[in-house]
Amino acid sequence: MTSNSLEEAEKIIQALLDNKLIACATYLEKARSMYLWEGKVEKDYEIEVRMKAKASSFDQIVTVIQKLHSYDVPQIISVELSNISQKYRSWLDQTI
């Protein structure tokens, strides 16, 4: 997910953690984005957020993000991991 403000990103992350939909989120401030919007090239600094969650929670995560996000079309992408350490998977399973 991306957001245009740290406050919004943290609000969304907190809601997802509170509802045990994600186990962890890492966010990077000041990611530079260039994209097409309504026929024009836009440039913005955004907060990039990477969340760790179970695939079975994806639809619920999308619902929370869309409810709290200010963008008309927030970036919500799921990447399934094919390799994950057993210790990390165990932590994830115990956390959410």
C-alpha positions as CSV (number, residue, x, y, z in Angstrom):
1,M,0.0,0.0,0.0
2,T,1.1,3.6,-0.5
3,S,-0.2,6.7,1.3
4,N,0.5,10.4,0.9
5,S,0.9,10.9,4.7
6,L,2.6,9.2,7.5
7,E,-0.4,9.8,9.8
8,E,-2.8,8.1,7.4
9,A,-0.4,5.1,6.9
10,E,0.0,4.7,10.7
11,K,-3.7,4.9,11.2
12,I,-4.4,2.2,8.7
13,I,-1.5,0.0,10.1
14,Q,-2.8,0.4,13.6
15,A,-6.4,-0.6,12.6
16,L,-5.1,-3.7,10.9
17,L,-2.9,-4.6,13.8
18,D,-5.7,-4.0,16.3
19,N,-7.9,-6.4,14.3
20,K,-5.2,-9.0,14.0
21,L,-5.4,-8.9,10.2
22,I,-1.6,-8.3,9.8
23,A,1.3,-9.4,12.0
24,C,3.7,-6.6,11.0
25,A,4.1,-3.6,8.7
26,T,7.2,-1.9,7.5
27,Y,6.9,1.5,6.0
28,L,9.4,3.6,4.0
29,E,9.0,7.3,4.0
30,K,9.6,9.5,1.0
31,A,9.2,6.9,-1.8
32,R,9.1,8.9,-5.0
33,S,6.1,7.9,-7.2
34,M,5.3,8.8,-10.8
35,Y,2.0,7.6,-12.2
36,L,-0.7,8.4,-14.7
37,W,-3.8,9.9,-13.2
38,E,-6.7,11.3,-15.3
39,G,-4.5,11.5,-18.4
40,K,-1.6,13.3,-16.7
41,V,1.8,12.2,-15.4
42,E,1.8,12.9,-11.6
43,K,4.8,13.0,-9.3
44,D,4.5,12.6,-5.5
45,Y,6.3,11.5,-2.4
46,E,4.5,8.7,-0.7
47,I,4.8,6.4,2.2
48,E,5.3,2.8,1.0
49,V,3.9,0.2,3.4
50,R,4.6,-3.5,3.3
51,M,2.4,-5.7,5.5
52,K,2.8,-9.3,6.5
53,A,-0.4,-11.2,6.6
54,K,-2.1,-14.4,5.7
55,A,-3.7,-14.7,2.3
56,S,-7.0,-15.6,3.9
57,S,-7.2,-12.1,5.4
58,F,-6.7,-10.3,2.1
59,D,-10.4,-9.3,1.5
60,Q,-10.7,-8.0,5.1
61,I,-7.5,-6.0,4.8
62,V,-8.8,-4.5,1.5
63,T,-12.0,-3.5,3.2
64,V,-10.2,-1.7,6.1
65,I,-7.8,0.1,3.8
66,Q,-10.5,1.3,1.5
67,K,-12.5,2.5,4.5
68,L,-9.6,4.5,6.0
69,H,-7.6,5.6,2.9
70,S,-7.9,9.0,1.3
71,Y,-7.1,7.9,-2.2
72,D,-9.9,7.1,-4.7
73,V,-7.9,4.1,-5.9
74,P,-5.4,3.1,-3.2
75,Q,-2.7,0.7,-4.2
76,I,-3.4,-2.7,-2.6
77,I,-1.3,-5.5,-3.9
78,S,-0.8,-9.0,-2.6
79,V,2.4,-10.9,-3.2
80,E,2.4,-14.5,-2.2
81,L,5.7,-15.8,-0.8
82,S,6.9,-19.1,-2.1
83,N,9.7,-19.3,0.4
84,I,9.6,-18.2,4.0
85,S,11.7,-19.4,6.9
86,Q,10.0,-21.8,9.3
87,K,10.7,-19.6,12.3
88,Y,9.1,-16.6,10.6
89,R,6.1,-18.6,9.4
90,S,5.7,-20.0,12.9
91,W,5.8,-16.5,14.4
92,L,3.2,-15.3,11.8
93,D,0.9,-18.2,12.5
94,Q,1.1,-17.6,16.3
95,T,0.5,-13.8,15.9
96,I,-2.5,-13.7,13.6
